[in-house]
Amino acid sequence: MSVYRELFLNAVGKIVYIDTFSGISGDMLLGALIDAGFSVEGLVEEIDRMGVGAKLHVERVKRGSIDAVDFKVSYDREKEKPRDYRSIRRMLEEKMSEGAGKDIALEVFAILAEAEAKVHGIDAQDVHFHEVGAVDSIVDIVGAGLGLGSLGPTKFISGPVPLGAGFVDTRHGKLPVPAPATMELLKGIPVRRSDVLGELVTPTGAAVLKAVVEDFGGIPDMVVEEIGYGVGDKVFKDSSGDNAPPNLLRLIVGAEGSAAFQNTYQEDEVVVVTTNIDDMNPQFYEPIVERLFEAGALDVTLSPLIMKKGRPGTELTVMVEPKDCLRMTEIVLSESTSSGVRYRRERRFKLKRWIEEVETSLGPVKVKFKADTKNKIFGAHPEYEDIKAISQKSGLPIKEVYRLVVIDLERNKKGRAEMIK
């Protein structure tokens, strides 16, 4: 896991969706960041401090009738020489301001170096980037780091990356699209087929996704606050000769979840682990469920199924915190006859919940309370085991014990919200 993702993985609040409907490159990302509110002045200062002789140009243009930002870099290309990873890393470490932006830029270059080294069969420290080492790419990566880092603790999500087709001219000659280094960088990243002829994803764009994005998929539940569009230089056509979608990258910035729900409920993320079983003694489910709860499962359910050839089966579903996913999976696979599980991440809204011991006319009883974020109590439920114990000790029917305890709770309802911890 990247340093940046590890720092911000558990951040709650801000979310950025990178909409890669037409691919991603460094200059497209910079344009989208600027369009969404990132000030280019800080980037100018950083680039001037590095002394790479670059001038930055920001212009508003239209692509497919959509107003967007075109970000470009100019410099004396005759004086530009290929840079190796050592020199680029040293330049960033010595001259770039400390902060999240610097961390991101350094990681992006490290990821690029590893990919290039793998493709060319050399040590990462000895990689000469050529195209990636050019001034405009250094500016793109430094700018992407500063722009993304300026957003603070943020969760980054991206759409699946479209792969173009055809060939691209490089200093290594004509290479297939995606270029080998780009393809290496896309390992582990969901991609999708595209009929567009041309390079939709550059090594810089792929490396940035690798460095900061935690999840890939559709737009998540969020309250949209800012939208930014960055343009690419090329106008693409698809394999039939028709114009492809506009060459744009869209950033959607906002608050995580629903604002209305967030005012009332707490929000978090869980992992749901499921498996279907049709060849196990039903008596074995009880110890499996008990062990899962003992290990920290949030919930465990069993549902009847009709499986292939009409065989009756059972779906075992375990809801866990993300950090416990592997441990719960190991329990399911070792304790049951299942040979594999499925899992998915889900968001959930929930009331505050806590348990405290309350004095009642029948003695102390543990009670589970629920309240909203404004400390308004939604319910109070006596714990079953305590009710059962009182029933067995007193000889009263369990339903009568429950009724009397609830009456006591209603009498003491005032002021309970003030006791929320």
Contacts in CASP RR format, 6 or more apart in sequence:
PFRMAT RR
TARGET T0000
AUTHOR 0000-0000-0000
METHOD contacts of the structure
MODEL  1
MSVYRELFLNAVGKIVYIDTFSGISGDMLLGALIDAGFSVEGLVEEIDRM
GVGAKLHVERVKRGSIDAVDFKVSYDREKEKPRDYRSIRRMLEEKMSEGA
GKDIALEVFAILAEAEAKVHGIDAQDVHFHEVGAVDSIVDIVGAGLGLGS
LGPTKFISGPVPLGAGFVDTRHGKLPVPAPATMELLKGIPVRRSDVLGEL
VTPTGAAVLKAVVEDFGGIPDMVVEEIGYGVGDKVFKDSSGDNAPPNLLR
LIVGAEGSAAFQNTYQEDEVVVVTTNIDDMNPQFYEPIVERLFEAGALDV
TLSPLIMKKGRPGTELTVMVEPKDCLRMTEIVLSESTSSGVRYRRERRFK
LKRWIEEVETSLGPVKVKFKADTKNKIFGAHPEYEDIKAISQKSGLPIKE
VYRLVVIDLERNKKGRAEMIK
1 9 0 8 1.000
2 107 0 8 1.000
2 111 0 8 1.000
2 210 0 8 1.000
2 211 0 8 1.000
2 212 0 8 1.000
3 103 0 8 1.000
3 107 0 8 1.000
4 100 0 8 1.000
4 103 0 8 1.000
4 104 0 8 1.000
4 107 0 8 1.000
4 211 0 8 1.000
4 212 0 8 1.000
5 211 0 8 1.000
5 212 0 8 1.000
5 213 0 8 1.000
5 214 0 8 1.000
7 100 0 8 1.000
7 103 0 8 1.000
7 153 0 8 1.000
8 152 0 8 1.000
8 153 0 8 1.000
8 154 0 8 1.000
8 155 0 8 1.000
9 155 0 8 1.000
9 214 0 8 1.000
11 152 0 8 1.000
11 153 0 8 1.000
11 154 0 8 1.000
11 155 0 8 1.000
12 256 0 8 1.000
12 267 0 8 1.000
13 153 0 8 1.000
13 155 0 8 1.000
13 255 0 8 1.000
13 256 0 8 1.000
14 151 0 8 1.000
14 152 0 8 1.000
14 153 0 8 1.000
14 154 0 8 1.000
14 155 0 8 1.000
14 253 0 8 1.000
14 254 0 8 1.000
14 255 0 8 1.000
14 256 0 8 1.000
15 154 0 8 1.000
15 155 0 8 1.000
15 156 0 8 1.000
15 157 0 8 1.000
15 220 0 8 1.000
15 222 0 8 1.000
15 253 0 8 1.000
15 254 0 8 1.000
15 255 0 8 1.000
15 256 0 8 1.000
15 257 0 8 1.000
16 148 0 8 1.000
16 151 0 8 1.000
16 154 0 8 1.000
16 155 0 8 1.000
16 156 0 8 1.000
16 157 0 8 1.000
16 251 0 8 1.000
16 252 0 8 1.000
16 253 0 8 1.000
16 254 0 8 1.000
17 157 0 8 1.000
17 158 0 8 1.000
17 159 0 8 1.000
17 218 0 8 1.000
17 219 0 8 1.000
17 220 0 8 1.000
17 222 0 8 1.000
17 251 0 8 1.000
17 252 0 8 1.000
18 24 0 8 1.000
18 29 0 8 1.000
18 156 0 8 1.000
18 157 0 8 1.000
18 158 0 8 1.000
18 159 0 8 1.000
18 209 0 8 1.000
18 213 0 8 1.000
18 249 0 8 1.000
18 250 0 8 1.000
18 251 0 8 1.000
19 159 0 8 1.000
19 219 0 8 1.000
19 249 0 8 1.000
19 250 0 8 1.000
19 251 0 8 1.000
19 252 0 8 1.000
20 158 0 8 1.000
20 159 0 8 1.000
20 160 0 8 1.000
20 161 0 8 1.000
20 162 0 8 1.000
20 201 0 8 1.000
20 209 0 8 1.000
20 249 0 8 1.000
21 162 0 8 1.000
21 245 0 8 1.000
21 248 0 8 1.000
21 250 0 8 1.000
22 162 0 8 1.000
22 196 0 8 1.000
22 200 0 8 1.000
22 236 0 8 1.000
22 244 0 8 1.000
22 245 0 8 1.000
22 246 0 8 1.000
22 247 0 8 1.000
22 248 0 8 1.000
22 249 0 8 1.000
23 161 0 8 1.000
23 162 0 8 1.000
23 200 0 8 1.000
23 201 0 8 1.000
23 249 0 8 1.000
24 161 0 8 1.000
24 200 0 8 1.000
24 201 0 8 1.000
24 202 0 8 1.000
24 205 0 8 1.000
24 206 0 8 1.000
24 208 0 8 1.000
24 209 0 8 1.000
24 249 0 8 1.000
25 140 0 8 1.000
25 201 0 8 1.000
25 202 0 8 1.000
25 204 0 8 1.000
25 205 0 8 1.000
25 232 0 8 1.000
25 249 0 8 1.000
26 137 0 8 1.000
26 140 0 8 1.000
26 141 0 8 1.000
26 144 0 8 1.000
26 202 0 8 1.000
26 204 0 8 1.000
26 205 0 8 1.000
26 208 0 8 1.000
27 71 0 8 1.000
27 72 0 8 1.000
27 73 0 8 1.000
27 136 0 8 1.000
27 140 0 8 1.000
27 230 0 8 1.000
27 232 0 8 1.000
27 233 0 8 1.000
28 230 0 8 1.000
28 231 0 8 1.000
28 232 0 8 1.000
28 247 0 8 1.000
28 248 0 8 1.000
28 249 0 8 1.000
29 140 0 8 1.000
29 144 0 8 1.000
29 205 0 8 1.000
29 208 0 8 1.000
29 230 0 8 1.000
29 249 0 8 1.000
29 251 0 8 1.000
30 71 0 8 1.000
30 140 0 8 1.000
30 143 0 8 1.000
30 144 0 8 1.000
30 230 0 8 1.000
31 58 0 8 1.000
31 68 0 8 1.000
31 69 0 8 1.000
31 70 0 8 1.000
31 71 0 8 1.000
31 228 0 8 1.000
31 229 0 8 1.000
31 230 0 8 1.000
31 231 0 8 1.000
31 249 0 8 1.000
32 68 0 8 1.000
32 69 0 8 1.000
32 228 0 8 1.000
32 229 0 8 1.000
32 230 0 8 1.000
32 249 0 8 1.000
32 250 0 8 1.000
32 251 0 8 1.000
33 143 0 8 1.000
33 144 0 8 1.000
33 147 0 8 1.000
33 148 0 8 1.000
33 228 0 8 1.000
33 251 0 8 1.000
34 40 0 8 1.000
34 58 0 8 1.000
34 69 0 8 1.000
34 71 0 8 1.000
34 230 0 8 1.000
35 68 0 8 1.000
35 69 0 8 1.000
35 227 0 8 1.000
35 228 0 8 1.000
35 229 0 8 1.000
35 230 0 8 1.000
35 251 0 8 1.000
36 226 0 8 1.000
36 227 0 8 1.000
36 228 0 8 1.000
36 251 0 8 1.000
36 253 0 8 1.000
37 226 0 8 1.000
37 228 0 8 1.000
38 146 0 8 1.000
38 147 0 8 1.000
38 150 0 8 1.000
40 56 0 8 1.000
40 58 0 8 1.000
42 146 0 8 1.000
43 56 0 8 1.000
43 139 0 8 1.000
43 142 0 8 1.000
43 143 0 8 1.000
43 146 0 8 1.000
43 147 0 8 1.000
44 56 0 8 1.000
46 95 0 8 1.000
46 96 0 8 1.000
46 97 0 8 1.000
46 142 0 8 1.000
46 143 0 8 1.000
46 146 0 8 1.000
47 53 0 8 1.000
47 54 0 8 1.000
47 56 0 8 1.000
47 139 0 8 1.000
47 142 0 8 1.000
49 95 0 8 1.000
49 96 0 8 1.000
50 91 0 8 1.000
50 95 0 8 1.000
50 96 0 8 1.000
50 138 0 8 1.000
50 142 0 8 1.000
51 95 0 8 1.000
52 75 0 8 1.000
52 135 0 8 1.000
52 138 0 8 1.000
52 139 0 8 1.000
53 75 0 8 1.000
53 76 0 8 1.000
53 135 0 8 1.000
54 73 0 8 1.000
54 74 0 8 1.000
54 75 0 8 1.000
54 135 0 8 1.000
54 136 0 8 1.000
54 138 0 8 1.000
54 139 0 8 1.000
55 73 0 8 1.000
55 74 0 8 1.000
55 75 0 8 1.000
56 71 0 8 1.000
56 72 0 8 1.000
56 73 0 8 1.000
56 139 0 8 1.000
57 71 0 8 1.000
57 72 0 8 1.000
57 73 0 8 1.000
57 74 0 8 1.000
58 69 0 8 1.000
58 70 0 8 1.000
58 71 0 8 1.000
59 69 0 8 1.000
59 70 0 8 1.000
59 72 0 8 1.000
60 67 0 8 1.000
60 68 0 8 1.000
60 69 0 8 1.000
60 70 0 8 1.000
61 67 0 8 1.000
61 68 0 8 1.000
61 69 0 8 1.000
61 70 0 8 1.000
61 231 0 8 1.000
62 68 0 8 1.000
63 229 0 8 1.000
63 231 0 8 1.000
63 232 0 8 1.000
63 246 0 8 1.000
63 247 0 8 1.000
63 248 0 8 1.000
64 246 0 8 1.000
66 229 0 8 1.000
66 246 0 8 1.000
66 248 0 8 1.000
67 229 0 8 1.000
68 228 0 8 1.000
68 229 0 8 1.000
68 230 0 8 1.000
68 231 0 8 1.000
68 248 0 8 1.000
69 228 0 8 1.000
69 229 0 8 1.000
69 230 0 8 1.000
69 231 0 8 1.000
70 230 0 8 1.000
70 231 0 8 1.000
70 232 0 8 1.000
71 230 0 8 1.000
72 136 0 8 1.000
73 135 0 8 1.000
73 136 0 8 1.000
73 139 0 8 1.000
73 140 0 8 1.000
75 135 0 8 1.000
75 136 0 8 1.000
80 134 0 8 1.000
80 135 0 8 1.000
82 128 0 8 1.000
82 129 0 8 1.000
82 130 0 8 1.000
82 133 0 8 1.000
83 128 0 8 1.000
83 129 0 8 1.000
83 133 0 8 1.000
83 138 0 8 1.000
84 125 0 8 1.000
84 126 0 8 1.000
84 127 0 8 1.000
84 128 0 8 1.000
84 129 0 8 1.000
85 109 0 8 1.000
85 110 0 8 1.000
85 113 0 8 1.000
85 124 0 8 1.000
85 125 0 8 1.000
85 126 0 8 1.000
85 127 0 8 1.000
85 129 0 8 1.000
86 125 0 8 1.000
88 109 0 8 1.000
88 129 0 8 1.000
88 133 0 8 1.000
88 138 0 8 1.000
89 106 0 8 1.000
89 109 0 8 1.000
89 110 0 8 1.000
92 102 0 8 1.000
92 105 0 8 1.000
92 106 0 8 1.000
92 109 0 8 1.000
92 142 0 8 1.000
93 106 0 8 1.000
96 102 0 8 1.000
96 105 0 8 1.000
96 142 0 8 1.000
99 149 0 8 1.000
100 145 0 8 1.000
100 148 0 8 1.000
100 149 0 8 1.000
100 150 0 8 1.000
100 152 0 8 1.000
101 145 0 8 1.000
101 146 0 8 1.000
101 147 0 8 1.000
101 148 0 8 1.000
101 149 0 8 1.000
101 150 0 8 1.000
102 145 0 8 1.000
104 144 0 8 1.000
104 145 0 8 1.000
104 148 0 8 1.000
104 149 0 8 1.000
104 208 0 8 1.000
104 211 0 8 1.000
104 212 0 8 1.000
105 141 0 8 1.000
105 142 0 8 1.000
105 143 0 8 1.000
105 144 0 8 1.000
105 145 0 8 1.000
105 146 0 8 1.000
107 211 0 8 1.000
108 141 0 8 1.000
108 144 0 8 1.000
108 145 0 8 1.000
108 204 0 8 1.000
108 207 0 8 1.000
108 208 0 8 1.000
108 211 0 8 1.000
109 141 0 8 1.000
109 207 0 8 1.000
110 124 0 8 1.000
111 185 0 8 1.000
111 207 0 8 1.000
111 210 0 8 1.000
111 211 0 8 1.000
112 127 0 8 1.000
112 129 0 8 1.000
112 132 0 8 1.000
112 181 0 8 1.000
112 185 0 8 1.000
112 203 0 8 1.000
112 204 0 8 1.000
112 207 0 8 1.000
113 124 0 8 1.000
113 125 0 8 1.000
113 127 0 8 1.000
113 129 0 8 1.000
114 124 0 8 1.000
115 181 0 8 1.000
115 184 0 8 1.000
115 185 0 8 1.000
115 203 0 8 1.000
115 207 0 8 1.000
116 124 0 8 1.000
116 127 0 8 1.000
116 129 0 8 1.000
116 132 0 8 1.000
116 181 0 8 1.000
117 123 0 8 1.000
117 124 0 8 1.000
117 126 0 8 1.000
117 127 0 8 1.000
118 184 0 8 1.000
119 180 0 8 1.000
119 181 0 8 1.000
119 184 0 8 1.000
120 127 0 8 1.000
129 137 0 8 1.000
130 170 0 8 1.000
130 171 0 8 1.000
130 172 0 8 1.000
131 137 0 8 1.000
131 170 0 8 1.000
131 171 0 8 1.000
131 203 0 8 1.000
132 203 0 8 1.000
132 204 0 8 1.000
137 204 0 8 1.000
140 204 0 8 1.000
141 204 0 8 1.000
141 207 0 8 1.000
141 208 0 8 1.000
144 204 0 8 1.000
144 208 0 8 1.000
148 154 0 8 1.000
148 156 0 8 1.000
148 208 0 8 1.000
148 212 0 8 1.000
151 253 0 8 1.000
155 214 0 8 1.000
155 215 0 8 1.000
155 256 0 8 1.000
156 212 0 8 1.000
156 213 0 8 1.000
156 214 0 8 1.000
157 213 0 8 1.000
157 214 0 8 1.000
157 215 0 8 1.000
157 216 0 8 1.000
157 217 0 8 1.000
157 218 0 8 1.000
157 219 0 8 1.000
157 220 0 8 1.000
158 209 0 8 1.000
158 213 0 8 1.000
158 215 0 8 1.000
158 216 0 8 1.000
158 217 0 8 1.000
159 190 0 8 1.000
159 216 0 8 1.000
159 217 0 8 1.000
159 218 0 8 1.000
160 190 0 8 1.000
160 191 0 8 1.000
160 192 0 8 1.000
160 216 0 8 1.000
160 217 0 8 1.000
161 186 0 8 1.000
161 189 0 8 1.000
161 190 0 8 1.000
161 191 0 8 1.000
161 192 0 8 1.000
161 200 0 8 1.000
161 201 0 8 1.000
161 206 0 8 1.000
161 209 0 8 1.000
162 191 0 8 1.000
162 192 0 8 1.000
162 193 0 8 1.000
162 194 0 8 1.000
162 196 0 8 1.000
162 200 0 8 1.000
162 201 0 8 1.000
163 177 0 8 1.000
163 178 0 8 1.000
163 191 0 8 1.000
163 192 0 8 1.000
163 193 0 8 1.000
163 194 0 8 1.000
163 200 0 8 1.000
163 201 0 8 1.000
164 177 0 8 1.000
164 178 0 8 1.000
164 194 0 8 1.000
164 195 0 8 1.000
164 196 0 8 1.000
164 197 0 8 1.000
164 198 0 8 1.000
164 199 0 8 1.000
164 200 0 8 1.000
164 201 0 8 1.000
165 177 0 8 1.000
165 194 0 8 1.000
165 195 0 8 1.000
165 196 0 8 1.000
165 197 0 8 1.000
165 198 0 8 1.000
165 239 0 8 1.000
166 176 0 8 1.000
166 177 0 8 1.000
166 197 0 8 1.000
166 198 0 8 1.000
167 174 0 8 1.000
167 175 0 8 1.000
167 176 0 8 1.000
167 177 0 8 1.000
168 174 0 8 1.000
168 175 0 8 1.000
168 176 0 8 1.000
168 177 0 8 1.000
168 179 0 8 1.000
168 198 0 8 1.000
168 199 0 8 1.000
170 179 0 8 1.000
177 198 0 8 1.000
177 199 0 8 1.000
177 200 0 8 1.000
178 186 0 8 1.000
178 199 0 8 1.000
178 201 0 8 1.000
178 206 0 8 1.000
179 199 0 8 1.000
179 203 0 8 1.000
181 203 0 8 1.000
182 199 0 8 1.000
182 201 0 8 1.000
182 202 0 8 1.000
182 203 0 8 1.000
182 206 0 8 1.000
185 203 0 8 1.000
185 206 0 8 1.000
185 207 0 8 1.000
185 210 0 8 1.000
186 201 0 8 1.000
186 206 0 8 1.000
189 206 0 8 1.000
189 209 0 8 1.000
189 210 0 8 1.000
189 213 0 8 1.000
189 216 0 8 1.000
190 216 0 8 1.000
190 217 0 8 1.000
194 200 0 8 1.000
195 238 0 8 1.000
195 239 0 8 1.000
195 240 0 8 1.000
195 244 0 8 1.000
196 236 0 8 1.000
196 237 0 8 1.000
196 238 0 8 1.000
196 244 0 8 1.000
197 236 0 8 1.000
197 237 0 8 1.000
197 238 0 8 1.000
197 239 0 8 1.000
198 234 0 8 1.000
198 236 0 8 1.000
200 236 0 8 1.000
215 345 0 8 1.000
219 252 0 8 1.000
220 256 0 8 1.000
220 257 0 8 1.000
220 347 0 8 1.000
221 256 0 8 1.000
221 257 0 8 1.000
221 258 0 8 1.000
221 347 0 8 1.000
222 252 0 8 1.000
222 254 0 8 1.000
222 255 0 8 1.000
222 256 0 8 1.000
222 257 0 8 1.000
223 254 0 8 1.000
223 255 0 8 1.000
223 257 0 8 1.000
223 258 0 8 1.000
223 259 0 8 1.000
224 252 0 8 1.000
224 253 0 8 1.000
224 254 0 8 1.000
225 253 0 8 1.000
225 254 0 8 1.000
225 255 0 8 1.000
226 251 0 8 1.000
226 252 0 8 1.000
226 253 0 8 1.000
226 254 0 8 1.000
227 250 0 8 1.000
227 251 0 8 1.000
227 252 0 8 1.000
227 253 0 8 1.000
228 250 0 8 1.000
228 251 0 8 1.000
228 252 0 8 1.000
228 253 0 8 1.000
229 248 0 8 1.000
229 249 0 8 1.000
229 250 0 8 1.000
229 251 0 8 1.000
230 248 0 8 1.000
230 249 0 8 1.000
230 250 0 8 1.000
231 246 0 8 1.000
231 247 0 8 1.000
231 248 0 8 1.000
232 247 0 8 1.000
232 248 0 8 1.000
232 249 0 8 1.000
233 247 0 8 1.000
234 247 0 8 1.000
235 243 0 8 1.000
235 247 0 8 1.000
236 243 0 8 1.000
236 244 0 8 1.000
236 247 0 8 1.000
237 243 0 8 1.000
237 244 0 8 1.000
238 244 0 8 1.000
255 262 0 8 1.000
256 267 0 8 1.000
257 267 0 8 1.000
257 347 0 8 1.000
258 349 0 8 1.000
261 267 0 8 1.000
261 349 0 8 1.000
262 373 0 8 1.000
263 373 0 8 1.000
264 372 0 8 1.000
264 373 0 8 1.000
264 374 0 8 1.000
265 349 0 8 1.000
265 350 0 8 1.000
265 351 0 8 1.000
265 372 0 8 1.000
265 373 0 8 1.000
266 349 0 8 1.000
266 350 0 8 1.000
266 351 0 8 1.000
266 352 0 8 1.000
266 373 0 8 1.000
267 347 0 8 1.000
267 348 0 8 1.000
267 349 0 8 1.000
267 350 0 8 1.000
268 347 0 8 1.000
268 348 0 8 1.000
268 350 0 8 1.000
269 322 0 8 1.000
269 345 0 8 1.000
269 346 0 8 1.000
269 347 0 8 1.000
269 348 0 8 1.000
270 298 0 8 1.000
270 319 0 8 1.000
270 320 0 8 1.000
270 321 0 8 1.000
270 322 0 8 1.000
270 345 0 8 1.000
270 346 0 8 1.000
270 348 0 8 1.000
271 319 0 8 1.000
271 320 0 8 1.000
271 321 0 8 1.000
271 322 0 8 1.000
271 324 0 8 1.000
271 325 0 8 1.000
271 343 0 8 1.000
271 344 0 8 1.000
271 345 0 8 1.000
271 346 0 8 1.000
272 317 0 8 1.000
272 318 0 8 1.000
272 319 0 8 1.000
272 320 0 8 1.000
272 343 0 8 1.000
272 344 0 8 1.000
272 345 0 8 1.000
272 346 0 8 1.000
273 317 0 8 1.000
273 318 0 8 1.000
273 319 0 8 1.000
273 320 0 8 1.000
273 325 0 8 1.000
273 328 0 8 1.000
273 329 0 8 1.000
273 332 0 8 1.000
273 341 0 8 1.000
273 342 0 8 1.000
273 343 0 8 1.000
274 315 0 8 1.000
274 316 0 8 1.000
274 317 0 8 1.000
274 318 0 8 1.000
274 341 0 8 1.000
274 342 0 8 1.000
274 343 0 8 1.000
275 315 0 8 1.000
275 316 0 8 1.000
275 332 0 8 1.000
275 336 0 8 1.000
275 338 0 8 1.000
275 340 0 8 1.000
275 341 0 8 1.000
275 342 0 8 1.000
276 305 0 8 1.000
276 307 0 8 1.000
276 313 0 8 1.000
276 314 0 8 1.000
276 315 0 8 1.000
276 316 0 8 1.000
276 338 0 8 1.000
277 313 0 8 1.000
277 314 0 8 1.000
277 315 0 8 1.000
277 316 0 8 1.000
277 336 0 8 1.000
277 337 0 8 1.000
277 338 0 8 1.000
278 305 0 8 1.000
278 307 0 8 1.000
278 311 0 8 1.000
278 312 0 8 1.000
278 313 0 8 1.000
278 314 0 8 1.000
279 337 0 8 1.000
280 314 0 8 1.000
280 336 0 8 1.000
280 337 0 8 1.000
282 314 0 8 1.000
284 335 0 8 1.000
284 336 0 8 1.000
285 302 0 8 1.000
285 314 0 8 1.000
285 316 0 8 1.000
287 335 0 8 1.000
288 316 0 8 1.000
288 331 0 8 1.000
288 332 0 8 1.000
288 335 0 8 1.000
288 336 0 8 1.000
289 300 0 8 1.000
289 302 0 8 1.000
291 331 0 8 1.000
291 335 0 8 1.000
292 300 0 8 1.000
292 318 0 8 1.000
292 328 0 8 1.000
292 331 0 8 1.000
292 332 0 8 1.000
293 300 0 8 1.000
295 324 0 8 1.000
295 327 0 8 1.000
295 328 0 8 1.000
295 331 0 8 1.000
296 320 0 8 1.000
296 321 0 8 1.000
296 324 0 8 1.000
296 328 0 8 1.000
297 318 0 8 1.000
297 319 0 8 1.000
297 320 0 8 1.000
297 324 0 8 1.000
297 328 0 8 1.000
298 319 0 8 1.000
298 320 0 8 1.000
298 321 0 8 1.000
299 317 0 8 1.000
299 318 0 8 1.000
299 319 0 8 1.000
300 316 0 8 1.000
300 317 0 8 1.000
300 318 0 8 1.000
300 319 0 8 1.000
301 316 0 8 1.000
301 317 0 8 1.000
302 314 0 8 1.000
302 315 0 8 1.000
302 316 0 8 1.000
302 317 0 8 1.000
303 314 0 8 1.000
303 315 0 8 1.000
303 317 0 8 1.000
304 312 0 8 1.000
304 313 0 8 1.000
304 314 0 8 1.000
304 315 0 8 1.000
305 312 0 8 1.000
305 313 0 8 1.000
305 314 0 8 1.000
305 315 0 8 1.000
306 312 0 8 1.000
306 313 0 8 1.000
307 313 0 8 1.000
316 332 0 8 1.000
316 336 0 8 1.000
316 338 0 8 1.000
318 328 0 8 1.000
318 332 0 8 1.000
320 328 0 8 1.000
322 345 0 8 1.000
325 343 0 8 1.000
329 341 0 8 1.000
329 343 0 8 1.000
332 338 0 8 1.000
332 341 0 8 1.000
333 339 0 8 1.000
333 340 0 8 1.000
333 341 0 8 1.000
351 370 0 8 1.000
351 371 0 8 1.000
351 372 0 8 1.000
351 378 0 8 1.000
352 370 0 8 1.000
352 371 0 8 1.000
352 372 0 8 1.000
352 373 0 8 1.000
352 375 0 8 1.000
352 420 0 8 1.000
353 368 0 8 1.000
353 369 0 8 1.000
353 370 0 8 1.000
354 368 0 8 1.000
354 369 0 8 1.000
354 420 0 8 1.000
354 421 0 8 1.000
355 366 0 8 1.000
355 367 0 8 1.000
355 368 0 8 1.000
355 369 0 8 1.000
355 383 0 8 1.000
356 366 0 8 1.000
356 367 0 8 1.000
356 369 0 8 1.000
356 419 0 8 1.000
357 364 0 8 1.000
357 365 0 8 1.000
357 366 0 8 1.000
357 367 0 8 1.000
358 364 0 8 1.000
358 365 0 8 1.000
358 366 0 8 1.000
358 367 0 8 1.000
358 408 0 8 1.000
358 409 0 8 1.000
358 412 0 8 1.000
360 404 0 8 1.000
360 405 0 8 1.000
360 408 0 8 1.000
360 409 0 8 1.000
361 404 0 8 1.000
361 408 0 8 1.000
362 390 0 8 1.000
362 394 0 8 1.000
362 401 0 8 1.000
362 404 0 8 1.000
362 405 0 8 1.000
362 408 0 8 1.000
363 390 0 8 1.000
364 386 0 8 1.000
365 382 0 8 1.000
365 383 0 8 1.000
365 386 0 8 1.000
365 387 0 8 1.000
365 390 0 8 1.000
365 405 0 8 1.000
366 382 0 8 1.000
366 383 0 8 1.000
366 385 0 8 1.000
366 386 0 8 1.000
367 380 0 8 1.000
367 381 0 8 1.000
367 382 0 8 1.000
367 383 0 8 1.000
367 409 0 8 1.000
368 380 0 8 1.000
368 381 0 8 1.000
368 382 0 8 1.000
368 383 0 8 1.000
369 377 0 8 1.000
369 379 0 8 1.000
369 380 0 8 1.000
369 416 0 8 1.000
369 420 0 8 1.000
370 377 0 8 1.000
370 378 0 8 1.000
370 379 0 8 1.000
370 380 0 8 1.000
370 381 0 8 1.000
371 377 0 8 1.000
371 378 0 8 1.000
371 379 0 8 1.000
371 417 0 8 1.000
371 420 0 8 1.000
372 378 0 8 1.000
375 417 0 8 1.000
375 418 0 8 1.000
375 420 0 8 1.000
376 417 0 8 1.000
377 413 0 8 1.000
377 416 0 8 1.000
377 417 0 8 1.000
380 409 0 8 1.000
380 413 0 8 1.000
380 416 0 8 1.000
382 402 0 8 1.000
382 405 0 8 1.000
382 406 0 8 1.000
382 409 0 8 1.000
387 398 0 8 1.000
387 401 0 8 1.000
387 402 0 8 1.000
387 405 0 8 1.000
388 398 0 8 1.000
390 396 0 8 1.000
390 401 0 8 1.000
390 405 0 8 1.000
391 397 0 8 1.000
391 398 0 8 1.000
391 400 0 8 1.000
391 401 0 8 1.000
394 401 0 8 1.000
396 404 0 8 1.000
END
